[in-house]
Amino acid sequence: MAQGVAQDARIRGATRKVSVAASRNSRAEAEKIIEPIIRKCQRFAEHSEADSMPAAAMVGPDVRRVSLIFTLAQALLGDSATGNGLEIGSGYGYLVFSMAALMPGIRWSAVEHPDRSYLGCETYLSSFREYDCSLQTADILHDPLPFPDAHFQLLTFSEVLEHLPTERVNFVFSEIARVTARGGIVIASSPNQASLENRIRLLKGQSILDMPDEMAYAKGTYGHIRLYTVAEASAAMSKLGFAVERSVIESNNSGYRGTSKGSWRRRAHVLYEQLEKTFPLLGPMGDTWYLAFRKAV
């Protein structure tokens, strides 16, 4: 208990430093703030479904994911951004709490599926109060987002798209468009259908994804159903009045591949990530895309 309190104090101290001098944050500096927040959020796994509990050793990919989303938001909105922010699909709070710490001028809300067991965890709910965020529940596949029209200047939609049944994607996108203010930013990320790993699977005669199964712990939720390319996501959002402001493809799978840090599969992914930074031609075949859209004024 004492160790947890001390860790929380360090996180709050780091958060205050960011609030005072956000302009000095490079991505690497932001990751120093993000990592302890994510490790704290992993405690909520104790109150979650056993088959979805994150491994503590796999924190690296999420730190990189969150830091990239932050740097995109910072580049487009500036260090002193203000207004309302929304994360759709908040999970354990990795992204929403980190963004609240790194962009203190934004008033953050989050929406999550009502069946998730950790929604009843008091420490989870108290973290929303600690970071001055609000939490709403909704089944985004069927329910309108519980917010007014044009309410948000910044929305994050990270690692959610690939879980949506294809026939509901347009509904979810239309709700995102409805609650985004004119000139507002939507930052989305999702596994890249055109990644090198997926191309190799197809060449070997394998499927990119397994057949999706409905999750027992949250009715109407699934694992990965469908992956998309940058062009597909961009075209879908353009129909709703959004233009791409930033596009980044980055491989970030090494932390999830292989059974240990020393496994050949893990090392192969780490090597590929290093090569990707050196050879621009490999860029479009990275495993995750990040797109920042701006809604037309």
C-alpha positions in Angstrom: 0.0 0.0 0.0 2.8 2.4 1.0 4.6 1.7 -2.3 1.4 2.4 -4.3 0.8 5.7 -2.4 4.4 6.7 -3.1 4.0 5.9 -6.8 0.9 8.0 -7.0 2.7 10.9 -5.4 5.5 10.6 -8.0 2.9 10.6 -10.8 1.1 13.7 -9.4 4.4 15.5 -9.1 5.4 14.6 -12.6 2.0 15.8 -13.8 2.4 19.2 -12.1 5.7 19.6 -13.8 4.1 19.0 -17.2 1.3 21.4 -16.4 3.8 24.2 -15.7 6.0 23.6 -18.8 4.3 21.5 -21.4 6.2 23.2 -24.2 9.4 21.5 -23.2 8.0 18.0 -23.8 9.6 16.1 -26.6 8.1 12.7 -27.2 10.8 11.0 -25.1 10.0 13.4 -22.2 6.3 12.8 -22.5 7.0 9.0 -22.3 8.6 9.6 -18.8 5.2 10.9 -17.7 3.1 8.4 -19.5 4.8 5.2 -18.4 4.0 5.5 -14.6 0.5 6.5 -15.4 0.0 3.3 -17.5 1.6 1.1 -14.9 -0.8 2.6 -12.3 -3.7 1.9 -14.6 -2.7 -1.7 -14.9 -3.8 -2.2 -11.3 -7.4 -2.0 -12.6 -6.7 -5.4 -14.4 -7.2 -7.0 -11.0 -10.9 -6.1 -11.3 -11.2 -7.0 -15.0 -11.7 -10.1 -17.1 -8.9 -12.6 -16.7 -8.4 -13.1 -20.5 -8.0 -9.4 -21.1 -5.5 -8.6 -18.3 -2.5 -6.8 -19.7 1.0 -8.1 -18.9 3.1 -5.7 -16.9 6.1 -6.4 -19.2 4.1 -5.2 -22.3 3.8 -1.6 -21.2 6.3 -0.3 -23.9 4.0 -0.5 -26.9 1.2 1.4 -25.1 3.7 4.1 -23.9 4.8 4.6 -27.5 1.2 4.6 -28.8 0.0 7.2 -26.3 3.1 9.4 -26.7 2.7 9.5 -30.5 -1.0 10.5 -30.1 0.0 13.2 -27.7 2.7 14.6 -30.0 0.2 14.7 -32.9 -2.3 16.6 -30.7 0.4 19.0 -29.4 1.6 19.7 -33.0 -1.8 20.6 -34.2 -3.3 22.4 -31.2 -0.2 23.8 -29.5 1.0 23.6 -25.9 -1.7 25.8 -24.5 -4.7 24.0 -26.1 -8.0 24.5 -24.3 -11.6 23.2 -24.8 -13.3 19.8 -24.4 -11.6 16.5 -25.2 -13.1 13.0 -25.6 -11.7 9.5 -25.7 -13.9 6.9 -27.2 -13.2 3.5 -25.7 -11.2 4.5 -22.6 -10.3 1.0 -21.4 -8.1 1.1 -18.3 -7.5 4.9 -18.8 -4.0 4.7 -20.4 -4.7 7.4 -23.0 -7.3 9.6 -21.3 -5.3 10.0 -18.0 -2.1 10.6 -19.9 -3.7 13.2 -22.1 -5.2 14.9 -19.1 -1.8 15.1 -17.5 0.0 16.3 -20.6 -2.7 18.7 -21.9 -4.1 20.2 -18.7 -6.0 22.9 -20.6 -8.4 20.3 -22.1 -11.4 19.1 -20.1 -11.4 15.4 -20.8 -14.4 13.1 -21.0 -14.4 9.3 -21.7 -16.9 6.9 -22.9 -16.7 3.1 -22.3 -19.0 0.1 -22.7 -21.3 -0.3 -19.7 -20.6 -4.0 -19.3 -16.9 -3.7 -18.5 -16.3 -5.0 -15.0 -13.7 -2.4 -14.0 -16.3 0.3 -14.1 -17.2 -0.9 -10.6 -13.7 -0.5 -9.3 -13.5 2.4 -6.9 -9.8 3.1 -7.6 -10.6 3.3 -11.3 -13.4 5.8 -10.7 -11.3 7.8 -8.3 -8.7 8.1 -10.9 -11.1 10.0 -13.1 -11.6 12.5 -10.2 -7.8 12.7 -9.7 -7.2 13.6 -13.3 -10.3 15.8 -13.4 -11.9 13.7 -16.1 -15.6 12.6 -16.5 -16.7 9.1 -17.5 -19.9 8.1 -19.4 -21.0 4.7 -20.5 -22.6 3.8 -23.9 -22.7 0.9 -26.4 -21.2 3.0 -29.2 -22.4 0.4 -31.8 -26.0 1.3 -31.1 -26.3 4.3 -28.8 -25.6 7.9 -29.8 -22.7 9.3 -28.0 -24.0 11.0 -24.8 -22.8 14.4 -25.7 -24.2 17.5 -27.4 -23.5 18.4 -31.1 -20.1 20.1 -31.9 -19.0 19.8 -28.2 -15.4 18.6 -28.6 -12.3 20.3 -30.0 -10.2 17.1 -29.6 -11.2 13.4 -29.9 -9.1 10.3 -29.7 -10.3 7.0 -31.2 -7.4 4.7 -30.6 -7.4 0.9 -31.2 -11.2 0.7 -31.4 -12.0 0.7 -35.1 -10.7 -2.8 -35.7 -13.2 -4.1 -33.1 -16.3 -2.7 -34.8 -18.7 -4.9 -36.9 -18.3 -3.4 -40.4 -22.0 -2.6 -40.7 -21.8 -0.3 -37.7 -18.7 1.6 -38.7 -20.6 4.3 -40.5 -22.9 4.9 -37.5 -19.9 5.3 -35.2 -18.1 7.6 -37.6 -21.2 9.7 -38.0 -21.5 10.1 -34.2 -17.9 11.2 -34.0 -18.6 13.8 -36.7 -21.7 15.0 -34.8 -19.9 15.7 -31.5 -16.8 17.3 -33.1 -16.7 21.0 -33.3 -15.9 22.8 -36.6 -12.1 22.9 -36.9 -11.8 20.2 -34.2 -9.3 17.4 -34.4 -9.9 13.6 -34.3 -6.9 11.4 -33.8 -7.4 7.7 -34.7 -5.1 4.7 -34.6 -5.6 1.2 -35.8 -3.6 -1.8 -37.0 -2.5 -1.4 -40.6 -4.1 -3.9 -43.0 -1.2 -3.3 -45.4 1.6 -4.1 -42.9 4.5 -6.2 -43.8 3.5 -8.8 -41.3 0.0 -9.1 -42.9 1.4 -9.3 -46.4 3.7 -12.2 -45.3 0.7 -14.0 -43.9 -1.3 -13.6 -47.1 1.7 -14.8 -49.2 1.8 -17.9 -46.9 -1.9 -18.5 -47.6 -2.9 -17.5 -44.1 -5.7 -15.2 -43.0 -4.8 -11.8 -41.6 -7.3 -12.3 -38.7 -8.9 -15.2 -37.0 -12.7 -15.5 -37.1 -14.0 -13.0 -34.5 -15.7 -14.2 -31.3 -18.1 -12.2 -29.2 -16.5 -11.3 -25.8 -18.3 -13.0 -23.0 -17.7 -10.1 -20.5 -19.3 -7.4 -22.6 -22.3 -8.1 -24.9 -21.8 -7.0 -28.4 -18.0 -6.5 -28.2 -15.5 -8.5 -30.2 -11.8 -9.0 -30.8 -10.3 -7.8 -34.1 -12.9 -8.0 -36.8 -11.6 -6.0 -39.7 -8.4 -4.1 -40.4 -8.2 -1.0 -42.6 -5.7 0.9 -44.7 -4.9 4.6 -44.4 -6.7 5.2 -47.6 -9.9 3.5 -46.4 -10.0 5.4 -43.1 -9.2 8.7 -44.8 -12.0 8.2 -47.4 -14.6 7.3 -44.8 -13.8 10.4 -42.8 -13.7 12.7 -45.8 -17.3 11.9 -46.5 -18.1 13.4 -43.2 -16.2 16.6 -43.7 -12.8 15.7 -42.3 -9.4 16.2 -44.0 -6.2 14.5 -43.0 -3.8 16.9 -41.2 -1.2 14.3 -40.2 -0.5 10.7 -41.2 2.0 8.5 -39.4 2.6 4.8 -39.8 4.8 3.2 -37.1 5.6 -0.4 -36.2 5.0 -1.0 -32.5 4.4 -4.8 -32.3 7.7 -5.9 -30.9 6.4 -5.8 -27.3 3.6 -8.2 -28.1 5.5 -10.7 -30.3 7.3 -13.8 -29.0 7.3 -15.4 -25.6 10.2 -13.5 -24.1 12.5 -10.5 -24.8 15.1 -12.9 -26.1 12.9 -14.9 -28.4 13.7 -14.9 -32.1 10.3 -13.5 -33.0 10.6 -10.6 -30.6 14.1 -9.9 -31.9 13.0 -10.0 -35.5 10.3 -7.4 -34.8 12.7 -5.1 -33.0 15.1 -5.4 -35.9 12.4 -4.5 -38.4 11.3 -1.5 -36.3 14.9 -0.3 -36.4 15.1 -0.8 -40.2 11.8 1.0 -40.7 13.4 4.2 -39.2 16.3 3.9 -41.6 14.6 3.1 -44.8 11.6 5.3 -45.7 10.3 2.7 -48.3 9.3 0.5 -45.4 7.2 3.2 -43.8 3.8 2.3 -45.5 4.2 -1.3 -44.3 4.4 -0.4 -40.6 2.0 -2.3 -38.3 -0.1 0.7 -37.0 -1.4 3.8 -38.6 -2.1 7.1 -36.8 -4.3 9.7 -38.6 -5.1 13.2 -37.4 -8.2 14.6 -39.0 -9.5 18.2 -38.9 -13.2 18.9 -39.3 -14.0 21.5 -41.9 -14.8 25.0 -40.6 
